[in-house]
Amino acid sequence: FQIMPTKYKYGEGERVLCYHGPLLYEAKVVKIQLKDKVPQFMIHYNGWSRSWDEWVDESRVLKFNDVNVQKQQELQGLHPDKQRKAKKKEKPRKEAEASSRRSSKRMKQEQQESTEPNHHQEVKIVIPEELKKHLVDDWDFVTRQKQLVRVPKSVTVRNILKRYEQHVATIDAEKSKSGQIEEICDGLLEYFNVMLGSQLLYKFERPQYAEILQSHPDKPMADLYGIEHLLRLFVRLGNMLATTPMDESSLSLLLSHVHDFLRFLETTPDLLCVEYDTAPQEYHRRMT
């Protein structure tokens, strides 16, 4: 019999758009690999130093077409500060080399701007104790008891964030009208969609994730996963924010909203109802 070659959504050398933080950047697929049965793509961001090349999964990559270019422009409009500062590191190396006639001090400074992220010393997200208990239980259910979160979820990440927006509207109309809460929630949605496949899954969940990608190829992960994986986002979010171009005042404002959202989750128990199923034997066989 003939073994059919694995078909990938993107090909080597293909021009694509790829999420880096909340924004989309033009990029190229350099290599492809299968890791735990999930396709991974080595991405090179056009005009960036190769030190920024990275392996990503399908959830972070989009086809380069008019519709997705429009989405790229819309995201840039939502995050103008990030786009402006990110441009500093998009300069190709040859641009830095072309300035070699300048003083060595100036050249060193420009090269650093073109290749180094804007690091904050530490971005700490304080997770309330009640939510920490849920995270510990979640780890135990999946890694020790070999259970799987029921996906698609009846209450998704998008549903939860919408509930938070409605909650803020009822207690602080001015804050709601300012558009800040909607922007924060949109940002969390983007971070979740980008980070789920690469940072928010336990190894035992990867075959399930591959199945979800196949059965729902055009759906954002925030419309399929729920509270269990959303809580994991806040464990990882601090490290992501530490390398995101953002001034200190914007970061401080963002963190205040994030902590307010976590307090909302802690005091809204119906959103913390978790759903796990025991993985069937067939699933265990696929893990071996």
C-alpha positions in Angstrom: 0.0 0.0 0.0 1.1 3.6 -0.5 1.5 6.0 2.4 0.1 9.4 1.5 2.4 12.3 2.3 1.4 14.7 5.0 -0.4 17.7 3.7 0.4 21.0 5.3 -1.7 24.1 5.2 1.4 26.2 4.3 4.4 25.3 2.1 8.2 25.9 2.4 9.0 29.3 1.0 5.4 30.5 1.1 4.7 34.1 1.8 2.4 34.4 4.9 1.3 36.6 7.7 2.2 35.6 11.2 1.2 36.8 14.7 3.9 38.2 16.9 2.2 39.5 20.0 -1.1 41.1 19.1 0.0 42.2 15.6 0.4 40.4 12.2 3.7 40.7 10.3 4.6 39.6 6.8 6.8 36.5 6.9 8.1 33.4 5.0 7.8 29.7 5.9 11.4 28.5 6.1 11.0 24.9 7.3 8.2 22.5 8.3 8.1 19.7 10.9 5.6 17.5 12.7 5.9 17.7 16.5 3.6 15.4 18.6 1.5 15.1 15.4 1.0 18.9 15.2 2.5 20.8 12.2 5.1 23.3 13.1 6.4 26.0 10.8 9.8 27.8 11.1 8.9 31.5 10.4 11.3 34.3 9.2 9.8 37.8 9.6 10.6 39.8 6.5 13.2 42.5 7.3 13.9 41.2 10.8 17.1 39.7 12.0 17.3 35.9 11.8 17.6 35.8 15.6 13.8 36.4 15.6 13.1 33.2 13.5 10.9 30.8 15.5 8.8 27.7 15.3 5.0 28.3 15.4 1.9 26.3 14.8 -1.0 26.9 12.4 -2.9 29.1 14.9 -0.3 31.9 14.5 -0.1 31.8 10.7 -2.5 33.2 8.1 -2.5 33.0 4.3 -1.2 36.1 2.6 -4.3 37.4 0.8 -6.4 40.6 0.6 -8.7 39.6 3.5 -5.9 38.9 5.9 -3.9 42.0 4.9 -7.0 44.0 5.8 -7.0 42.2 9.2 -3.3 43.1 9.6 -4.1 46.8 8.9 -7.0 46.7 11.4 -4.8 45.3 14.1 -2.2 48.0 13.4 -5.0 50.6 13.9 -6.0 49.0 17.2 -2.4 49.0 18.5 -0.6 52.1 16.9 2.0 52.4 19.7 3.1 48.7 19.3 3.3 49.1 15.5 5.4 52.3 15.8 7.8 50.8 18.2 8.0 47.4 16.5 9.2 49.1 13.4 12.5 49.8 15.2 13.3 46.1 15.2 12.1 45.4 11.6 15.0 47.2 10.0 17.2 44.7 8.0 20.7 44.2 9.1 22.0 45.8 5.8 20.5 49.1 6.8 22.6 49.0 10.0 25.6 48.1 7.9 25.0 50.9 5.5 25.4 53.3 8.4 28.9 52.1 9.2 30.4 55.5 8.4 28.6 57.0 11.4 30.2 57.1 14.8 30.6 53.7 16.3 28.5 54.7 19.2 25.5 55.7 17.0 25.9 52.5 14.9 25.8 50.3 18.0 22.7 52.0 19.2 20.9 51.6 15.9 21.8 47.9 15.5 20.5 47.3 19.0 17.2 48.9 18.1 17.0 46.8 15.0 17.6 43.4 16.6 16.7 43.6 20.3 13.2 43.5 21.8 12.0 46.2 24.2 12.5 44.3 27.5 10.8 45.2 30.7 12.7 43.9 33.8 9.8 41.8 35.0 6.1 41.7 34.4 4.3 40.0 37.3 0.7 39.0 37.1 -0.8 38.2 40.5 -3.2 35.3 40.2 -5.8 35.2 43.1 -5.5 32.1 45.3 -8.9 30.7 44.3 -7.8 30.7 40.6 -4.4 29.2 41.6 -6.4 26.2 43.0 -8.2 25.8 39.7 -4.8 25.8 37.9 -3.4 23.1 40.2 -6.5 21.0 39.8 -6.3 21.5 36.0 -2.7 20.3 36.0 -3.7 17.2 38.0 -6.7 16.3 35.8 -4.7 16.4 32.6 -1.2 15.3 33.5 -1.8 12.8 36.3 -5.4 11.6 35.8 -5.1 11.7 32.0 -8.4 13.6 31.4 -9.2 16.0 28.6 -11.0 19.2 28.7 -14.3 18.9 26.8 -13.8 20.9 23.6 -15.6 22.7 22.0 -16.7 24.3 25.3 -20.2 25.4 26.0 -18.8 28.7 27.5 -15.9 29.8 25.4 -13.1 32.3 26.0 -14.9 34.8 23.9 -18.1 34.3 25.9 -16.2 34.9 29.2 -14.6 38.1 27.9 -18.0 39.4 26.7 -19.4 38.7 30.1 -16.6 40.8 31.6 -17.4 43.7 29.2 -21.0 43.6 30.2 -20.0 43.5 33.9 -17.9 46.6 33.6 -20.7 48.4 31.7 -23.1 47.9 34.6 -20.7 49.2 37.3 -18.7 51.8 35.4 -20.4 53.2 32.3 -17.7 55.8 31.7 -14.9 53.2 31.6 -17.0 51.1 29.3 -17.8 54.0 26.9 -14.1 54.9 26.7 -13.4 51.7 24.7 -10.5 50.7 26.9 -12.3 47.5 28.1 -13.2 46.4 24.6 -9.6 47.0 23.5 -8.2 45.0 26.4 -10.6 42.1 25.8 -9.7 42.1 22.1 -6.0 42.0 23.0 -6.6 39.1 25.3 -8.4 37.3 22.6 -5.5 37.8 20.2 -3.0 36.7 22.8 -5.0 33.5 23.5 -5.4 32.6 19.8 -1.7 33.1 19.3 -0.4 31.4 22.4 -2.7 28.4 22.8 -1.0 26.0 20.4 2.5 26.8 21.4 2.3 27.6 25.1 -1.0 26.7 26.8 -1.2 23.0 26.1 0.1 20.0 28.1 1.7 17.3 26.0 -1.2 14.9 26.7 -3.6 17.5 25.0 -1.7 17.8 21.7 -3.4 15.0 19.7 -6.8 16.5 20.8 -5.6 19.9 19.6 -4.6 18.4 16.2 -8.1 17.0 15.9 -9.6 20.3 16.8 -7.6 22.1 14.1 -8.7 19.6 11.5 -12.4 19.7 12.4 -12.6 23.5 12.9 -9.9 24.8 10.5 -11.4 28.3 10.2 -12.5 28.9 13.8 -10.4 31.0 16.3 -9.3 29.0 19.3 -11.1 31.5 21.6 -14.4 30.3 20.1 -13.6 26.6 21.0 -11.6 26.6 24.3 -12.8 27.9 27.6 -11.9 28.8 31.2 -9.4 26.0 31.8 -7.0 27.2 29.1 -7.8 30.9 29.6 -6.5 30.7 33.2 -3.2 29.1 31.8 -2.8 32.2 29.6 -2.2 34.4 32.7 0.6 32.2 33.9 2.4 32.8 30.6 1.3 36.3 29.8 3.8 38.1 32.0 6.8 36.7 30.0 5.1 37.6 26.7 4.4 41.2 27.9 8.0 41.6 29.0 9.2 41.4 25.4 6.3 43.4 23.9 7.0 46.9 22.7 5.0 49.0 25.2 5.9 52.0 27.4 5.7 51.7 31.2 2.4 53.7 31.5 0.6 51.6 28.9 1.9 48.4 30.6 0.8 49.6 34.0 -2.7 50.4 32.7 -2.9 47.0 31.0 -1.9 45.2 34.1 -4.5 47.0 36.2 -7.2 45.8 33.7 -5.8 42.3 33.7 -5.9 42.1 37.5 -9.4 43.5 37.5 -10.5 40.8 35.1 -8.9 38.1 37.3 -10.8 39.4 40.3 -14.0 39.3 38.2 -13.3 35.6 37.4 -12.7 34.9 41.1 -16.0 36.3 42.1 -18.1 34.8 39.3 -18.2 31.1 40.1 -20.5 30.0 37.3 -17.7 30.9 34.8 -15.3 28.5 36.7 -17.3 25.4 36.0 -14.7 23.0 34.4 -15.5 20.2 32.1 -13.2 17.1 31.7 -13.7 13.7 30.2 -11.6 10.6 30.7 -9.6 10.0 27.5 -10.6 6.8 25.7 -8.1 3.9 25.2 -7.8 4.8 21.5 -6.5 8.2 22.5 -3.9 6.6 24.8 -2.7 4.4 22.0 -2.1 7.4 19.8 0.2 8.8 22.6 2.5 5.8 22.5 
